[in-house]
Structure formats: structure tokens, C-alpha cells
Amino acid sequence: MKNRLKVLRAERGWSQAELAGRLDVSRQAVNAIETGKHDPSLSLAFRIARLFDQAIEEIFDDRHPG
């Protein structure tokens, strides 16, 4: 699934480790989501959307695979 997570994280100047800490996941999980190797669970997608104050659809696009 295509996503804007890396862009949003970079705009805030956060490292993958910082974002992982804010989401209570591993840095490896953040990397896997950013690179499209792993899709987040629905609950994690909601946490990401809340953290960035955006709708899930503004961050994740399931119309364009990987």
C-alpha cells in the first residue's frame, strides 16, 4: 500500500526511531510500513492518522499497490 508516512515524518524532523516511540512500535515496523513491505493494522493506521492529525485516506492509498 502506498503511503505518505516518510514524507510526514520528515516534515516534522523525526527519525524512524522517534516516530516508532510515539507509536509504540519498533523502528523496523516503521521502516517496513514506509517502504511498503508491510501494511499497518487498522488500529496502528488510526494511531498514525491521529498523530499527524490527518484522515487515514490522506496518509494511506490502497488504490496503488506497493
C-alpha positions in Angstrom: 0.0 0.0 0.0 1.3 3.4 -1.0 1.7 5.9 1.9 3.0 9.3 2.8 4.4 8.3 6.2 8.1 9.0 5.3 7.2 12.5 4.0 5.1 13.3 7.1 7.8 12.1 9.4 10.5 14.1 7.5 8.4 17.2 7.6 8.5 17.0 11.4 12.2 16.2 11.5 11.6 12.9 13.3 13.8 9.9 12.8 12.2 6.5 12.3 13.1 5.7 15.9 11.4 8.8 17.2 8.2 8.0 15.2 8.3 4.4 16.4 8.5 5.6 20.0 5.5 7.9 19.5 3.5 5.0 18.0 4.8 2.3 20.5 6.2 0.1 17.7 9.7 -0.9 16.6 11.8 1.2 14.2 11.8 -1.8 11.9 8.0 -1.7 11.8 8.1 2.0 10.8 10.7 1.2 8.1 8.6 -1.7 6.8 5.4 0.5 6.5 7.3 3.4 4.9 8.8 1.1 2.3 5.5 -0.7 1.6 6.8 -4.0 2.8 4.1 -4.2 5.5 0.7 -2.7 5.8 -0.2 -1.4 9.3 -3.0 -2.9 11.3 -6.2 -0.8 11.4 -5.5 0.2 15.0 -2.0 1.3 14.1 -3.3 3.2 11.0 -5.7 5.1 13.3 -2.8 5.9 15.7 -0.7 7.2 12.8 -3.6 9.3 11.5 -4.3 10.8 14.9 -0.6 11.6 15.4 -0.4 13.5 12.2 -3.9 15.0 12.6 -5.0 13.6 9.2 -7.5 11.2 7.8 -6.3 7.7 7.2 -7.1 8.2 3.5 -4.8 11.2 3.4 -1.8 9.0 4.5 -2.5 5.6 3.0 -3.7 4.9 -0.5 -4.8 1.3 -1.2 -5.6 2.0 -4.8 -2.0 1.8 -5.9 -0.2 -1.4 -4.6 3.3 -1.1 -3.2 
